[in-house]
Amino acid sequence: MLLSIIKYLYRGLSTLIVFIPITLNVIYPSSIVSSLIYIPLLSLTLTLFFIYFEKQMSQYYWSIKKHACLNKKQANNKGFREKFFLCSYCNVNNLPK
């Protein structure tokens, strides 16, 4: 739940950051070269950076989720409960024994 909230906050903030150069160009007009070349290029670069970072963040999110499920499968081991914290992504009762 917390990871999905972080993901949506990240998407909102990245959208705002990508639109800041475009908005500033509309509010404070500049030369034709910066309006037609530099501002769109900056926005495109920021967009590609945030897409790459989102991909990395999603892979990390799914690896945490997968690791939590694998840990839940081992929850029936006697010493496992004392060593590791179990999170609530999977239901232990639904896993095969």
For each residue, the residues with C-beta under 8 A, 3 or more apart:
1: 4 5
2: 5 6
3: 6 7 61 64
4: 1 7 8
5: 1 2 8 9
6: 2 3 9 10
7: 3 4 10 11 54 57 58 61
8: 4 5 11 12
9: 5 6 12 13
10: 6 7 13 14 54 57
11: 7 8 14 15 54
12: 8 9 15 16
13: 9 10 16 17
14: 10 11 17 18 46 50 53 54
15: 11 12 18 19
16: 12 13 19 20
17: 13 14 20 46 50
18: 14 15 21 22 43 46 47 50
19: 15 16 22 23 43
20: 16 17 23 24
21: 18 24 25 39 42 43 46
22: 18 19 25 26 39 43
23: 19 20 26 27
24: 20 21 27 28
25: 21 22 28 29 30 34 35 39
26: 22 23 29
27: 23 24
28: 24 25
29: 25 26 35
30: 25 34 35
31: 34 35
32: 35 36
33: 36 37 38
34: 25 30 31 37 38 39
35: 25 29 30 31 32 38 39
36: 32 33 39 40
37: 33 34 40 41
38: 33 34 35 41 42
39: 21 22 25 34 35 36 42 43
40: 36 37 43 44
41: 37 38 44 45
42: 21 38 39 45 46
43: 18 19 21 22 39 40 46 47
44: 40 41 47 48
45: 41 42 48 49
46: 14 17 18 21 42 43 49 50
47: 18 43 44 50 51
48: 44 45 51 52
49: 45 46 52 53
50: 14 17 18 46 47 53 54
51: 47 48 54 55
52: 48 49 55 56
53: 14 49 50 56 57
54: 7 10 11 14 50 51 57 58
55: 51 52 58 59
56: 52 53 59 60
57: 7 10 53 54 60 61
58: 7 54 55 61 62
59: 55 56 62 63
60: 56 57 63 64
61: 3 7 57 58 64 65
62: 58 59 65 66
63: 59 60 66 67
64: 3 60 61 67 68
65: 61 62 68 69 89
66: 62 63 69 70
67: 63 64 70 71
68: 64 65 71 72 86 87 89 90
69: 65 66 72 73 89 90
70: 66 67 73 74
71: 67 68 74 75 80 84 86 87
72: 68 69 75 86 89 90 91 92 95
73: 69 70 95 96
74: 70 71 77 80 84
75: 71 72 80 81 86 92 95
76: 80 92 97
77: 74 80 81
78: 81
79: 82 83
80: 71 74 75 76 77 83 84
81: 75 77 78 84 86
82: 79
83: 79 80
84: 71 74 80 81
85:
86: 68 71 72 75 81 92
87: 68 71
88:
89: 65 68 69 72
90: 68 69 72 94 95
91: 72 94 95
92: 72 75 76 86 95
93:
94: 90 91
95: 72 73 75 90 91 92
96: 73
97: 76
